[in-house]
Amino acid sequence: MEIKAEQLGYTYMAGGPMEKVALHDVDLEIKSGSFVGIIGHTGSGKSTLIQHFNGLMKPTSGKLLIDGKDITSKEVSLRELRFKVGMVFQYPEHQLFDETVYNDIAFGPKNMKLEEAEIRQRVQEAANAAQVDEAWMNKSPFELSGGQKRRVAIAGVLAMRPEVLVLDEPAAGLDPKGRDEILQMVAELHQQRHMTVILVSHSMEDIAKLATQIIVMNEGTVAMQGTVSEVFSHGDELQAMGLDVPQITLFVQRLIQKGYPLSRDIFTVEQARQEILALFQKEQGVKPC
């Protein structure tokens, strides 16, 4: 499922005294099966943009195309679209409401009017994918920890078997262990299901580690888009927008300034580890393992 925006614009309270332009002239294309990171400072339009992807918001100008079809056209069922484009909002555990974890995960499939056997199968499948423990199923979701609740909320989206998974700061507010587990789970979903993943994050490190493409939002429009290397090579421009490159990149740049022959295209800790280790082995006359 491909997503394409053409001169997309959105204005809150258009025509009123509190009118605010949130998006203007947004052009972008997200290929099926890709892992796209969306970055931008607060108020840059990230959240408004992603809510167009499943029709929660409709453009006030321009177009948002899903597989070549304008989401505002009569031939597009927004109900069906929302089953195909799963949205995980920031702090999704706040959306949990049912008496048991099972019922919360089953809510989407039930709305799809599926047979009970199919619902059970999807709940189990989604629970496994989101690493929701079987022992939680008959518990109230409010008895679980923050990280566990978030897994249940994500499982509820996965139970609808979306082709696109959109996540708005999925690790926000979690401790380091919970944060790493959630992001690892997202990475595995992308690899195993070959689904399109769109990740909104303030963490440059997470985006560099997980995404293959980056979209940079600034003042309601796309300021930059490209591969991780292409985007993060524009460190000065990103800083001018109130953003930054990953901390490990800044560290490597300091080493380069001190004369160490390292690549400038290092954006993750693992890349830095491999380069520094190879350099050390070369200087010591040790053959790489």
C-alpha positions in Angstrom: 0.0 0.0 0.0 1.6 3.3 -1.2 0.9 6.7 0.3 1.3 9.8 -1.7 0.6 13.5 -0.8 0.3 16.1 -3.5 0.4 19.7 -2.4 -1.4 18.6 0.7 -2.7 21.4 3.0 -4.7 21.4 6.2 -6.1 24.4 8.1 -7.6 24.2 11.6 -10.9 26.2 12.0 -10.6 27.5 8.5 -12.4 30.8 8.0 -12.7 31.5 11.7 -10.9 33.9 13.9 -8.7 31.1 15.3 -7.7 29.8 11.9 -4.3 28.1 11.9 -2.5 26.6 8.9 -1.0 23.3 10.1 0.1 21.9 6.7 0.9 23.5 3.4 2.2 22.2 0.1 3.2 18.8 1.4 4.6 16.5 -1.3 5.8 13.1 -0.3 5.7 9.4 -1.3 5.9 6.4 1.0 6.5 3.1 -0.9 4.9 -0.1 0.2 7.0 -2.1 2.6 9.3 0.7 3.6 10.2 1.9 7.1 9.9 5.7 7.2 10.8 7.9 10.1 9.1 11.3 10.5 11.0 13.9 12.5 10.4 17.6 13.3 10.1 19.8 16.3 6.9 20.3 18.2 4.3 22.0 16.1 6.0 21.1 12.8 2.9 19.3 11.5 3.9 15.6 12.1 0.8 14.5 14.0 -1.5 16.4 11.7 0.1 14.8 8.7 -0.1 11.2 9.9 -3.8 11.6 10.8 -4.4 12.1 7.1 -3.0 8.6 6.3 -6.1 6.8 7.5 -8.7 9.5 6.9 -9.0 10.9 10.5 -8.4 14.2 8.8 -9.2 15.3 5.3 -7.1 17.8 3.3 -8.4 21.3 3.0 -6.3 21.6 -0.1 -4.3 19.2 -2.3 -4.6 15.4 -2.2 -3.7 12.4 -0.1 -3.6 9.3 -2.3 -3.7 5.7 -1.0 -2.7 3.2 -3.8 -3.5 6.0 -6.3 -7.0 6.8 -4.9 -7.9 10.1 -3.4 -9.1 9.4 0.2 -11.9 12.0 -0.3 -13.3 10.2 -3.3 -16.6 8.2 -3.1 -14.8 5.0 -4.1 -12.7 5.0 -1.0 -14.3 3.6 2.2 -12.8 5.3 5.2 -14.0 2.4 7.3 -12.0 -0.1 5.2 -9.1 2.3 5.0 -8.8 2.5 8.8 -8.6 -1.3 9.0 -5.7 -1.2 6.5 -3.8 1.7 8.0 -3.4 1.0 11.7 -2.8 4.1 13.9 -1.0 3.8 17.3 -1.2 7.2 19.0 1.1 8.6 21.6 0.3 6.9 25.0 -2.1 4.4 23.3 -2.7 2.7 26.7 -5.0 5.6 27.4 -7.4 4.1 24.8 -7.8 0.8 26.7 -11.2 0.5 28.1 -12.5 -3.0 28.2 -12.8 -5.4 31.2 -10.1 -7.8 29.9 -7.0 -7.7 27.8 -8.6 -10.2 25.4 -11.6 -8.0 24.8 -9.5 -5.0 24.2 -7.5 -6.7 21.5 -10.6 -8.2 20.0 -12.4 -4.9 19.7 -11.2 -4.1 16.2 -11.9 -7.6 14.7 -15.4 -7.5 16.3 -16.1 -4.2 14.5 -15.0 -5.9 11.3 -18.0 -8.3 11.8 -15.8 -11.4 11.7 -16.7 -14.8 12.9 -15.8 -15.7 16.5 -13.3 -18.3 15.4 -11.5 -15.7 13.2 -11.6 -13.2 16.0 -9.9 -15.6 18.4 -7.3 -16.5 15.8 -6.5 -12.8 15.2 -6.3 -12.0 18.9 -3.8 -14.8 19.4 -1.8 -13.9 16.4 -1.7 -10.2 17.4 -0.9 -11.0 21.0 2.1 -13.2 19.9 3.3 -10.5 17.6 3.1 -7.8 20.3 4.6 -10.2 22.9 1.5 -10.0 25.1 1.7 -12.8 27.6 -1.1 -15.4 27.6 -1.4 -15.0 31.4 -2.6 -11.4 30.8 -5.5 -12.3 28.7 -8.2 -12.5 31.4 -6.8 -9.7 33.4 -8.0 -6.1 33.4 -5.6 -4.1 31.3 -5.4 -1.6 34.1 -3.6 -4.1 36.3 -0.6 -4.1 33.9 2.5 -2.0 33.8 2.9 0.9 31.4 4.9 -1.1 28.9 2.5 -4.1 29.1 -0.5 -1.8 28.5 1.3 -0.4 25.4 1.8 -3.9 24.0 -1.9 -4.6 24.5 -2.8 -1.4 22.7 -0.5 -2.2 19.8 -1.9 -5.8 19.6 -5.4 -4.3 19.3 -4.2 -2.5 16.1 -2.4 -5.5 14.8 -5.4 -7.7 15.2 -7.0 -5.9 12.3 -4.0 -7.0 10.1 -3.2 -3.6 8.8 -1.0 -3.2 5.7 0.5 0.0 7.1 1.4 0.6 10.8 1.7 4.3 11.9 3.2 5.0 15.3 3.4 8.4 17.0 6.1 8.3 19.6 5.4 4.6 20.6 8.2 4.6 23.3 7.3 7.9 25.0 7.2 7.8 28.7 8.6 4.3 29.1 11.7 3.3 31.0 14.8 2.4 28.9 14.1 -1.3 29.0 10.5 -0.9 28.0 11.4 1.6 25.3 14.0 -0.8 23.8 11.5 -3.7 23.9 8.8 -1.7 22.1 11.1 -0.5 19.4 12.6 -4.0 18.9 9.1 -5.3 18.5 8.3 -2.7 15.9 11.5 -3.6 14.0 10.6 -7.3 14.1 7.1 -6.6 12.8 8.5 -4.8 9.8 11.0 -7.5 9.0 8.6 -10.5 9.5 5.4 -9.1 8.0 7.0 -6.8 5.4 4.4 -4.2 6.4 4.9 -0.5 5.8 5.9 1.2 9.1 5.8 5.0 9.7 7.4 6.0 12.9 7.2 9.5 14.4 9.9 10.1 16.9 11.9 12.9 18.6 14.8 10.4 19.0 17.3 10.8 16.2 19.1 7.7 17.5 15.9 5.6 17.1 15.2 6.9 13.6 18.8 6.3 12.5 18.7 2.7 13.8 15.3 1.7 12.5 14.3 3.7 9.4 15.5 3.5 5.9 13.9 6.7 4.8 13.3 10.0 6.7 10.9 12.8 6.2 11.7 16.1 8.0 8.8 18.3 8.8 9.3 22.0 9.5 6.7 24.7 9.8 4.0 22.6 8.2 5.8 21.3 5.2 8.4 18.8 4.1 11.7 20.4 4.6 13.8 17.4 3.6 13.4 13.7 2.7 15.7 11.0 1.7 17.8 8.1 3.1 19.2 8.2 6.7 22.6 9.2 5.3 21.2 11.9 2.9 19.2 13.6 5.7 21.6 13.4 8.6 24.5 14.6 6.4 22.7 18.0 6.6 23.4 18.5 10.3 23.6 22.4 10.1 20.2 22.6 8.4 18.7 20.3 10.9 20.0 22.3 13.8 18.6 25.4 12.2 15.2 23.7 12.5 15.7 22.9 16.1 16.7 19.3 15.4 20.0 17.5 15.6 21.9 14.5 14.3 22.4 11.4 16.5 24.7 11.9 19.4 27.0 9.2 18.2 27.5 11.1 14.9 28.6 14.2 16.8 31.0 12.0 18.8 32.5 10.5 15.6 32.8 14.0 14.0 35.0 15.0 17.0 37.2 12.0 16.5 37.5 12.9 12.8 38.5 16.5 13.8 41.3 14.9 15.9 42.6 13.1 12.9 41.0 9.7 13.1 40.2 8.4 9.6 36.5 7.5 10.2 33.5 7.7 7.9 31.3 10.7 8.2 28.2 8.5 7.5 28.0 7.0 11.0 24.6 7.4 12.6 24.2 4.4 15.0 26.3 3.1 17.9 26.7 -0.2 16.1 28.2 1.5 13.0 30.6 3.4 15.2 31.6 0.3 17.1 32.4 -1.6 13.9 34.4 1.4 12.4 36.4 2.1 15.5 37.1 -1.6 16.1 38.3 -2.0 12.5 40.5 1.1 12.8 42.0 -0.2 16.1 42.7 -3.6 14.5 44.3 -2.0 11.5 46.6 0.1 13.7 47.5 -2.9 15.8 48.1 -5.1 12.8 45.3 -7.4 13.8 43.3 -9.1 11.0 39.5 -8.3 11.4 37.5 -11.2 12.8 
